């Protein structure tokens, strides 16, 4: 399956995850978020960039508990709270943050 973003063809899985995370940029993130009914804010972008950096540093996608702990250690306790993350990504912070950040689908997500 392909998406077109600003003239660039982006290959995605049948669930909408990028097949090549190197094709990701802010325009792609905005497009993916729009498909999920979200309008990206600075708070969304902070979590997305954090998640991308985590993946690049550790080469794996964490489960929700490890994800929240990593956010807490880096961005602070408030931003790691489930209430904060669910406000940003109501359908599921881990899955949708990964999708919009251009990362693979986390193995712990259905």
N, C-alpha and C positions, 0 to 999 in steps of 0.2 A: 504494500500500500504506500502511496506517496502523498505528501502535502506540498503545496507550492507556497513559499513564503518569499515575497519580494523577488520573484523570478527564479528563486533557487528551489530545486526539487529536493525534498527531504524524505528519505525512506523511513517508514515507521512500521512497527509490528502491528498485528491485527488489533492490539489493545491501545495503540497510539504512542508507544514508547519509541524513541529514536533508535535506529539501528546503528548509527554512528554518532557518538556523543560529540565528536569534533565538528559536526554540522551545527551545533548549538550556538546561538547568540541571543542577544536581547530580543530581537524581532521574532525569532523562533519561540522564545519563552512566552512572549505576549500572545502569539498565535495559539500555542498549546494551551495557555491559560484561558483564552477566550473560548476555545472548544469545550473547556470544562466549566464555563460560566463564571470565570473569575476575571477580575481586573487587577493587574499586578500593581502593588504599591511598593514603597521602599522597604517595608517590613517583609513582604514576600521575597523581594530580591535578596535581602540579607540572608534569609534562610536558604534560598536556592543557591547562592554563591557559597555559603557555608557547606552545603551538602556536596556540591561539586568538588570543593577543596578536600573535604573528608574522603570522598571516593578516590580522588587523585593521590592523596597521601597514603591511604591504607589499602587501596585496591579491593575493597569489598563494600557491600551495602549492609549497613547494620539493621538489627531489628529495632522496633520502636523504643524499647528501653535504652539500648545503647545509643540510639540517635538522640534521645532526650538528654541523656547524661553528657554526651559530647557537646550538645548545644549549651547546656548549663555551664560546663567547664570553660567554654569559649565566649558565649554571648550573654551569659547570666541566667539566673534561676527563673526570672519572669518569662523569658523567651522560650524556656524549656518546658513550661507548664503545658499540660494537655489543653487547657482552656485557651491559651494563646494560640497554640498550633492549630487547634480545631477552628478557631475564628478565621485563620488564614486559609486553611485547607479543610473545609467542612466535611468533605467526603472521605477523608483519611489523610493525615499529614504525611506519613511516610510514603505511601504509594503516589500521591499526587505531587508532593514535592519532588520526588524522584522523576516522575514523568515530565513535569514542567522544567526541571533542571537538565533535561536531556540525558538522564542516566537510565540504565537498564531497570527493569521491574525488580524490586527487592524480592528475594526468594521467600520471605515470610509473608508476602501479600498474596491474597487470592486474586 
